[in-house]
Amino acid sequence: MADTVGTYLSGLLIVACFSYLFKENRAFTYAEHLYVGFAAAQAIVLGWSNIKEMGLDPLRQGKFILVIPLVLGVLLYARYYKPLSHLARFPLAFMMGAAAGVTITGVIDAQLVAQVKATMLPMTNLNNVVMVLGTASTLAFFLFIPIGKKAEGVKAANGFGAGNLVRNLGRATIMLAFGSSYGYTVMARLSYLVARLQFLFGRIIPLIPD
């Protein structure tokens, strides 16, 4: 049996969240507001902790170069004072530029270079053949194969259609990829549900071994 107030409170909040499956009610609304409030409070505490540890404390140690990001951070609040609101554009422009640079390089490496390397496989076994053919047919489906009325015209002109087999293979590959992604998402959510049920029936109501 649970022996702490925190454990009982956690169990009540879990039940309140599950009650939304029946209908929206005050218990769920209270749990939702409590979660949002705690999340906001944690964000504020972490934000101040970051400012103190990465800005104020190093300044006391003589690292005055950090004055620049601190000033830029303060300028973000200039938007709330209309005569100086234009000053908020400078830190915003810097943040957007830095974020764009980091994101673009990361996306190119992760979603282009790494994907190309992953498909450059020796055609020595069935797995590699399926991977290469699936990737090539998917790219062809989006880039080169006409869809809709254009596809019907091409098929009528070429009998069975020169790209019909590639189009169907690409469509099947996309459906398999979406299906596996959806299955993975469902399994992840079910693992969360199982963990909460184990908590409820293992620690709050000891019906199963904890």
SERO-4910 file (N, C-alpha, C, O; in steps of 0.05 Angstrom, whole numbers):
BEGIN
 pado doro    nc1    nc2    nc3   cac1   cac2   cac3    cc1    cc2    cc3    oc1    oc2    oc3
  Met    A     17    -24      0      0      0      0     18     25      0     39     26     13
  Ala    A      9     44    -15     25     69    -16     25     82     11      6     82     26
  Asp    A     48     93     18     52    105     44     59    135     43     67    146     64
  Thr    A     57    147     21     64    176     19     41    191      6     26    180    -11
  Val    A     39    216     14     18    233      2     23    237    -28      4    238    -44
  Gly    A     48    240    -35     55    244    -64     46    222    -81     37    226   -104
  Thr    A     49    197    -72     40    174    -88     10    174    -92      0    169   -114
  Tyr    A     -5    180    -70    -34    181    -72    -42    204    -91    -60    200   -107
  Leu    A    -29    226    -89    -36    249   -106    -30    242   -135    -46    249   -153
  Ser    A     -8    229   -141     -2    220   -168    -24    202   -179    -32    205   -202
  Gly    A    -32    183   -162    -54    165   -171    -80    179   -177    -93    173   -196
  Leu    A    -87    198   -160   -111    214   -165   -110    230   -190   -129    232   -205
  Leu    A    -86    242   -196    -83    257   -220    -84    239   -245    -95    247   -266
  Ile    A    -73    215   -243    -75    197   -266   -104    189   -271   -112    189   -294
  Val    A   -119    183   -250   -147    176   -254   -162    200   -265   -180    197   -282
  Ala    A   -156    224   -256   -169    248   -266   -163    252   -296   -181    260   -311
  Cys    A   -139    246   -305   -133    248   -333   -147    227   -349   -157    232   -371
  Phe    A   -149    202   -338   -163    181   -352   -193    187   -354   -207    176   -371
  Ser    A   -204    203   -335   -232    208   -335   -241    224   -360   -265    224   -366
  Tyr    A   -222    236   -374   -229    250   -399   -240    230   -420   -254    238   -438
  Leu    A   -232    205   -418   -242    185   -437   -272    182   -435   -285    174   -455
  Phe    A   -283    187   -412   -312    186   -408   -325    211   -418   -343    211   -436
  Lys    A   -317    234   -407   -325    260   -417   -309    281   -402   -296    275   -381
  Glu    A   -308    305   -413   -294    327   -399   -308    334   -373   -332    338   -373
  Asn    A   -292    336   -352   -304    341   -326   -285    359   -310   -263    366   -319
  Arg    A   -294    366   -286   -278    384   -269   -252    372   -260   -232    385   -257
  Ala    A   -252    346   -255   -228    332   -246   -206    334   -267   -183    340   -261
  Phe    A   -214    329   -292   -194    331   -314   -185    359   -317   -161    364   -321
  Thr    A   -203    379   -316   -196    407   -319   -176    415   -297   -157    429   -303
  Tyr    A   -181    406   -272   -163    413   -250   -135    401   -255   -115    414   -252
  Ala    A   -135    375   -264   -109    362   -269    -94    376   -292    -70    380   -291
  Glu    A   -109    385   -312    -97    398   -335    -85    425   -327    -62    431   -334
  His    A   -100    441   -311    -90    467   -302    -67    463   -283    -48    479   -284
  Leu    A    -67    443   -267    -45    438   -249    -20    431   -264      2    440   -258
  Tyr    A    -23    415   -285      0    408   -302     12    432   -316     36    436   -316
  Val    A     -6    448   -328      4    473   -341     18    491   -322     38    503   -328
  Gly    A      6    494   -298     19    512   -278     46    502   -269     65    518   -267
  Phe    A     48    476   -264     75    465   -256     95    468   -279    118    474   -274
  Ala    A     86    463   -304    104    465   -327    114    494   -330    137    498   -336
  Ala    A     95    514   -327    104    541   -329    123    549   -307    143    563   -311
  Ala    A    117    540   -282    135    546   -260    163    533   -264    183    546   -259
  Gln    A    163    509   -274    189    496   -279    205    510   -301    229    514   -299
  Ala    A    190    520   -322    204    535   -343    216    560   -332    238    568   -340
  Ile    A    202    574   -315    212    599   -303    237    594   -286    257    608   -288
  Val    A    235    573   -270    258    566   -252    282    558   -269    304    567   -263
  Leu    A    278    542   -289    300    533   -306    312    557   -322    336    559   -325
  Gly    A    294    575   -331    304    599   -345    321    616   -328    343    625   -336
  Trp    A    312    621   -303    328    637   -285    354    623   -277    375    635   -275
  Ser    A    353    597   -274    377    581   -268    397    583   -291    421    586   -286
  Asn    A    388    582   -316    406    585   -339    419    612   -340    442    615   -345
  Ile    A    402    633   -335    413    660   -335    434    664   -313    455    676   -318
  Lys    A    429    653   -290    448    656   -268    474    640   -273    496    651   -269
  Glu    A    471    615   -281    494    598   -284    511    604   -309    535    602   -308
  Met    A    497    612   -331    512    617   -356    517    646   -361    531    653   -380
  Gly    A    505    664   -345    508    693   -350    519    708   -326    541    720   -328
  Leu    A    505    708   -304    513    725   -281    537    714   -267    556    729   -261
  Asp    A    538    688   -262    561    676   -248    587    680   -264    607    687   -252
  Pro    A    588    674   -290    612    679   -306    620    709   -306    644    715   -307
  Leu    A    601    727   -305    608    755   -304    623    762   -279    642    778   -280
  Arg    A    615    750   -257    630    755   -232    658    744   -233    676    753   -218
  Gln    A    663    725   -251    690    714   -254    706    729   -275    729    721   -281
  Gly    A    695    750   -286    710    767   -305    706    761   -334    720    772   -351
  Lys    A    687    744   -341    681    738   -369    661    758   -380    637    753   -383
  Phe    A    672    782   -386    654    804   -393    643    802   -422    626    817   -430
  Ile    A    654    783   -437    643    779   -464    614    771   -464    599    774   -483
  Leu    A    605    759   -441    578    750   -438    558    773   -435    534    769   -434
  Val    A    568    798   -433    551    821   -432    534    823   -457    511    831   -457
  Ile    A    546    815   -480    532    817   -506    507    800   -507    486    811   -513
  Pro    A    508    774   -501    482    759   -501    463    768   -480    439    767   -484
  Leu    A    473    778   -457    455    788   -436    440    813   -446    416    815   -441
  Val    A    454    830   -459    441    855   -470    421    847   -491    399    858   -492
  Leu    A    428    828   -509    409    819   -529    384    807   -516    362    811   -526
  Gly    A    388    792   -495    365    781   -481    347    802   -469    323    799   -470
  Val    A    359    822   -457    343    844   -446    328    859   -468    305    868   -463
  Leu    A    341    862   -491    328    877   -513    303    862   -523    285    875   -536
  Leu    A    300    837   -518    276    822   -526    251    834   -513    229    834   -524
  Tyr    A    254    845   -489    232    856   -474    225    885   -483    206    897   -473
  Ala    A    242    896   -501    236    923   -510    210    925   -526    199    946   -530
  Arg    A    201    902   -536    176    902   -552    152    910   -535    132    919   -547
  Tyr    A    154    908   -509    132    916   -492    132    946   -486    113    956   -473
  Tyr    A    153    960   -494    154    989   -491    155   1001   -519    175   1000   -532
  Lys    A    132   1013   -527    129   1021   -555    151   1039   -567    160   1033   -589
  Pro    A    160   1059   -552    181   1076   -564    206   1061   -571    221   1070   -588
  Leu    A    212   1039   -557    237   1024   -561    231    996   -573    249    979   -573
  Ser    A    207    992   -582    200    965   -592    217    956   -615    221    932   -619
  His    A    227    975   -631    243    967   -654    270    954   -647    282    940   -663
  Leu    A    279    959   -622    304    947   -613    302    917   -610    322    902   -611
  Ala    A    277    907   -607    274    878   -604    280    863   -629    283    838   -629
  Arg    A    282    877   -652    287    864   -677    316    853   -678    321    833   -692
  Phe    A    334    866   -665    362    857   -666    366    830   -654    378    812   -667
  Pro    A    358    825   -629    361    797   -618    344    777   -633    353    754   -636
  Leu    A    321    785   -643    304    766   -658    318    758   -684    319    734   -692
  Ala    A    330    778   -698    344    772   -723    368    753   -717    373    735   -733
  Phe    A    383    759   -696    406    742   -689    397    714   -683    409    694   -692
  Met    A    375    711   -667    366    684   -660    356    669   -684    362    645   -687
  Met    A    341    682   -702    331    669   -725    354    661   -744    353    639   -756
  Gly    A    374    678   -747    396    671   -764    412    648   -753    420    630   -768
  Ala    A    418    648   -727    433    626   -715    417    600   -716    428    579   -723
  Ala    A    391    602   -711    374    578   -712    373    567   -740    374    543   -744
  Ala    A    370    585   -760    369    576   -788    395    562   -796    395    542   -809
  Gly    A    418    574   -788    443    562   -795    447    534   -783    455    515   -796
  Val    A    440    532   -757    443    506   -744    423    485   -756    430    462   -760
  Thr    A    399    494   -760    378    476   -771    385    466   -799    382    443   -805
  Ile    A    393    485   -816    399    477   -844    421    457   -845    419    437   -859
  Thr    A    443    462   -831    465    443   -831    457    416   -820    464    395   -830
  Gly    A    441    417   -798    432    391   -787    413    376   -805    415    352   -808
  Val    A    395    391   -818    376    378   -836    390    366   -860    384    344   -869
  Ile    A    409    381   -872    423    371   -895    439    346   -888    439    327   -904
  Asp    A    452    346   -865    467    323   -857    450    299   -850    456    276   -859
  Ala    A    428    304   -835    412    281   -826    392    271   -847    388    247   -849
  Gln    A    380    289   -862    359    281   -880    367    279   -909    352    270   -926
  Leu    A    392    287   -916    401    285   -943    426    268   -945    426    246   -957
  Val    A    448    277   -933    473    263   -935    471    235   -922    479    215   -934
  Ala    A    461    234   -897    459    209   -884    440    189   -898    445    165   -899
  Gln    A    418    200   -909    399    182   -923    411    171   -949    407    148   -956
  Val    A    426    188   -963    440    179   -987    460    157   -981    462    137   -994
  Lys    A    476    162   -959    495    142   -951    482    115   -943    492     94   -949
  Ala    A    459    118   -930    445     94   -921    434     76   -943    430     52   -940
  Thr    A    430     88   -967    420     73   -990    441     64  -1009    436     50  -1029
  Met    A    466     72  -1005    488     63  -1022    498     36  -1011    519     35   -998
  Leu    A    483     16  -1017    488    -11  -1006    496    -30  -1028    487    -28  -1051
  Pro    A    513    -50  -1022    519    -70  -1042    495    -89  -1046    482    -97  -1027
  Met    A    489    -94  -1071    466   -111  -1078    473   -140  -1075    472   -156  -1094
  Thr    A    479   -148  -1050    489   -175  -1045    469   -192  -1030    472   -216  -1029
  Asn    A    448   -180  -1019    428   -195  -1005    400   -183  -1009    398   -160  -1020
  Leu    A    380   -197  -1001    353   -188  -1007    346   -163   -992    331   -146  -1003
  Asn    A    355   -159   -968    349   -135   -952    359   -110   -966    344    -90   -968
  Asn    A    383   -111   -976    394    -88   -990    379    -82  -1016    375    -59  -1023
  Val    A    372   -103  -1030    357   -100  -1055    330    -86  -1050    322    -68  -1064
  Val    A    316    -96  -1029    290    -84  -1022    294    -55  -1014    277    -38  -1021
  Met    A    315    -48   -998    319    -21   -989    325     -2  -1013    313     19  -1014
  Val    A    342    -11  -1031    349      6  -1054    325     10  -1072    319     32  -1081
  Leu    A    311    -12  -1079    288    -10  -1097    266      7  -1084    253     23  -1098
  Gly    A    261      3  -1058    240     19  -1045    246     48  -1045    229     65  -1050
  Thr    A    271     55  -1039    279     83  -1038    278     96  -1066    267    118  -1069
  Ala    A    288     82  -1086    288     92  -1113    259     96  -1124    253    116  -1136
  Ser    A    242     76  -1119    215     78  -1129    199     99  -1114    182    112  -1126
  Thr    A    205    104  -1088    191    125  -1074    199    153  -1085    182    170  -1089
  Leu    A    225    157  -1089    234    182  -1101    222    186  -1129    214    208  -1136
  Ala    A    221    164  -1145    209    166  -1172    180    173  -1170    169    187  -1187
  Phe    A    166    162  -1150    137    167  -1147    132    196  -1143    112    207  -1154
  Phe    A    149    210  -1128    144    238  -1122    155    257  -1143    144    278  -1148
  Leu    A    177    249  -1156    192    267  -1173    186    264  -1203    185    283  -1218
  Phe    A    182    239  -1212    182    234  -1241    156    222  -1251    150    224  -1275
  Ile    A    140    209  -1234    117    194  -1243     92    213  -1243     86    223  -1222
  Pro    A     78    217  -1265     54    233  -1265     32    220  -1249     30    195  -1248
  Ile    A     15    237  -1237     -6    227  -1219    -33    238  -1229    -34    260  -1241
  Gly    A    -54    223  -1225    -81    233  -1232    -87    230  -1262    -81    209  -1274
  Lys    A    -98    251  -1274   -106    250  -1302    -82    247  -1320    -83    234  -1341
  Lys    A    -59    260  -1312    -35    257  -1328    -26    228  -1329    -17    218  -1350
  Ala    A    -28    214  -1306    -20    186  -1306    -38    169  -1324    -28    151  -1337
  Glu    A    -64    176  -1325    -82    161  -1342    -75    165  -1371    -76    146  -1387
  Gly    A    -67    189  -1379    -58    194  -1406    -33    179  -1413    -31    169  -1435
  Val    A    -14    179  -1395     11    164  -1400      5    134  -1403     16    121  -1420
  Lys    A    -12    124  -1386    -19     95  -1387    -33     88  -1413    -28     67  -1425
  Ala    A    -51    106  -1422    -65    101  -1447    -46    102  -1471    -50     87  -1490
  Ala    A    -27    119  -1469     -8    122  -1492     12     99  -1492     22     91  -1514
  Asn    A     19     88  -1469     40     68  -1468     30     40  -1460     45     24  -1450
  Gly    A      5     35  -1464     -6      8  -1456     -8      6  -1426    -25     20  -1414
  Phe    A      8    -10  -1414      8    -12  -1385     21     11  -1371     20     13  -1347
  Gly    A     34     29  -1386     47     52  -1374     76     46  -1366     81     27  -1351
  Ala    A     94     61  -1376    123     56  -1370    129     59  -1341    145     44  -1330
  Gly    A    115     78  -1328    121     82  -1299    101     70  -1280    102     76  -1256
  Asn    A     83     54  -1291     61     43  -1274     72     25  -1252     64     26  -1229
  Leu    A     91      7  -1260    102    -11  -1240    118      4  -1219    116     -2  -1195
  Val    A    133     24  -1228    149     39  -1209    131     55  -1190    136     58  -1166
  Arg    A    109     66  -1202     90     81  -1186     77     64  -1164     75     72  -1141
  Asn    A     68     40  -1172     56     22  -1153     75     13  -1131     68     11  -1108
  Leu    A    100      7  -1139    120     -1  -1120    126     22  -1100    129     17  -1076
  Gly    A    128     47  -1111    133     70  -1094    110     74  -1074    114     80  -1051
  Arg    A     85     71  -1085     62     75  -1067     61     53  -1045     55     59  -1022
  Ala    A     68     29  -1052     68      7  -1032     90     12  -1011     85      7   -988
  Thr    A    113     22  -1020    134     28  -1001    126     50   -982    131     48   -958
  Ile    A    113     71   -992    104     93   -975     83     83   -955     84     91   -932
  Met    A     65     66   -964     44     56   -946     57     39   -924     49     40   -901
  Leu    A     77     22   -931     91      6   -911    105     24   -891    105     19   -867
  Ala    A    118     46   -901    132     64   -883    113     78   -864    118     80   -840
  Phe    A     91     88   -875     71    101   -858     59     82   -837     55     89   -814
  Gly    A     54     57   -846     43     37   -828     61     30   -805     53     28   -782
  Ser    A     87     27   -812    106     20   -791    110     44   -772    113     40   -747
  Ser    A    110     68   -782    112     92   -765     88     95   -747     91    101   -723
  Tyr    A     64     90   -758     40     91   -741     40     69   -720     33     74   -697
  Gly    A     49     45   -727     51     23   -708     70     30   -685     65     24   -662
  Tyr    A     93     41   -693    112     49   -672    101     70   -653    105     69   -629
  Thr    A     86     89   -664     74    110   -648     53     98   -628     53    105   -605
  Val    A     37     80   -639     17     67   -622     30     51   -600     22     51   -577
  Met    A     51     36   -606     66     20   -586     78     38   -565     77     31   -541
  Ala    A     89     61   -573    100     79   -553     79     90   -534     83     91   -510
  Arg    A     56     97   -545     34    107   -528     23     85   -510     17     90   -486
  Leu    A     22     61   -520     13     39   -503     33     33   -481     24     25   -459
  Ser    A     58     36   -486     78     32   -465     74     53   -442     77     46   -419
  Tyr    A     67     78   -449     60     98   -429     36     89   -413     35     91   -388
  Leu    A     16     79   -427     -9     70   -414     -3     47   -395    -13     47   -372
  Val    A     12     28   -404     19      4   -387     34     13   -362     29      3   -340
  Ala    A     53     32   -365     68     42   -342     50     55   -322     53     51   -298
  Arg    A     30     71   -331     12     84   -312     -6     64   -299    -12     66   -275
  Leu    A    -15     43   -314    -32     23   -302    -16      6   -281    -27     -1   -261
  Gln    A      9      1   -287     26    -13   -268     29      3   -242     29     -7   -220
  Phe    A     31     30   -246     34     47   -222      8     46   -206      9     44   -181
  Leu    A    -15     48   -220    -41     48   -205    -46     22   -191    -53     22   -167
  Phe    A    -43      0   -205    -50    -26   -194    -27    -41   -181    -30    -63   -171
  Gly    A     -4    -28   -180     19    -39   -166     26    -25   -141     34    -38   -121
  Arg    A     22      2   -140     30     17   -117      5     29   -102      5     29    -78
  Ile    A    -14     38   -117    -38     50   -105    -57     28    -96    -65     26    -72
  Ile    A    -65     11   -114    -82    -12   -108    -65    -37   -114    -62    -45   -137
  Pro    A    -54    -50    -93    -34    -72    -98    -47    -97   -108    -49   -117    -93
  Leu    A    -56    -97   -133    -68   -121   -145    -48   -137   -161    -51   -161   -165
  Ile    A    -26   -124   -169     -5   -138   -184     22   -131   -170     24   -111   -156
  Pro    A     42   -149   -173     68   -143   -161     80   -117   -172     79   -113   -196
  Asp    A     91   -101   -155    103    -75   -163    131    -80   -173    145    -62   -181
***
